[in-house]
Amino acid sequence: MRAPVDFHRAARDTGAVIAAVRDEQLDWPTPSPEYTVGDLLDHMDGFSLEFQLSALKNAPPPGAEEAPPADAENLAPGWRERIPNQLTALAGAWADPAAWDGETVAGRVPLAAPEAGLFALDEIVVHGWDLARSTGQQYRPDQRAVQACAEFLLEQPRNPEIFGPAVPVDDAASPLDRLIGLSGRDPGWIPAV
């Protein structure tokens, strides 16, 4: 199977948002109430490696020790360069058609490889929006990636451990706003800072 969409532009768009986050914004809120900007960056630091390993079929086996919860205190120096580079490597790993074959592990959960790949893309696009919205940046992700993520979320059973309830959006909403609503976020969210 081939990738339904190239991840490289999504990785580049989100990487640019990450690189522009300022130190004083790390404790700002995000649309995910459990995460500050710094916590979300720590989460992205981890998933950008985990989903790369998933594509390579080198992920930790099911039942392996869980990664610690995302915490800005764990964010290692050099994150503005490291995380975008890891996202680029993730995009490259999922560009290989072999990444989409068979089974793999993502977040220590066994998944069909196509499901893991689309989870990875969704993490890149939705968390790119989270960070951009939290820090007042523009974000115009690849529309093909947005569409692929929306179709994926529509097909998924709602797992409350992963996604909150879908947030209804207006019929005239943009494709990105529809995706954000499907991910359980309010597309109209703005930070109270």
Secondary structure, DSSP 4 states (H G I P E B T S, - for coil): ---SS-SHHHHHHHHHHHHT--GGGTTSB-SSTT-BHHHHHHHHHHHHHHHHHHHTT-PPPTTSPPPPPP-GGG--TTHHHHHHHHHHHHHHHHTSGGGGSSEEEETTEEEEHHHHHHHHHHHHHHHHHHHHHHHT------HHHHHHHHHHHHHS---TTT--PPPP--TT--HHHHHHHHTT--TT-----
